[in-house]
Amino acid sequence: QDSSVLIWFLSKGGVLILTTWLSQAAVEEQTSVILLILKVLCHLPLHKASPENMSAILQSVNGLRFYRTSDISNRAKGLLSRWTKLFAKIQAMKKQNRNNSQIDSQS
């Protein structure tokens, strides 16, 4: 729950470790491990992760959308939906900040 610890985890490559574990768990059909990792991913501030790390985890979670267990596929879809909304909101805020900066510099 401590955001500084979570950001430290991300900065030290934690997302890539989770991606590897998630991929291995999917291949080995370890549903309890997959569910646990998906739960962990819900709590990480992934908007602070590097784009390369985000790409890797997005691909892994995206691959679970059609997993044979509906609980896992539903959680993966929900997580992707949540991330999509989060990143859209962040992009909108960045765009608004750029526009405000341009207006300020013109004034």
Buried (B, 14 or more C-beta within 10 A) or exposed (E): EEEEEBBEBBEEEBBBEBBEBBBEBBEEEBBEBBBBBBEBBEEBEBEBBEEEBBEBBBEBBEEBBEBEEEEBBEBBBEBBEEBEEEBEEEEEEEEEEEEEEEEEEEE
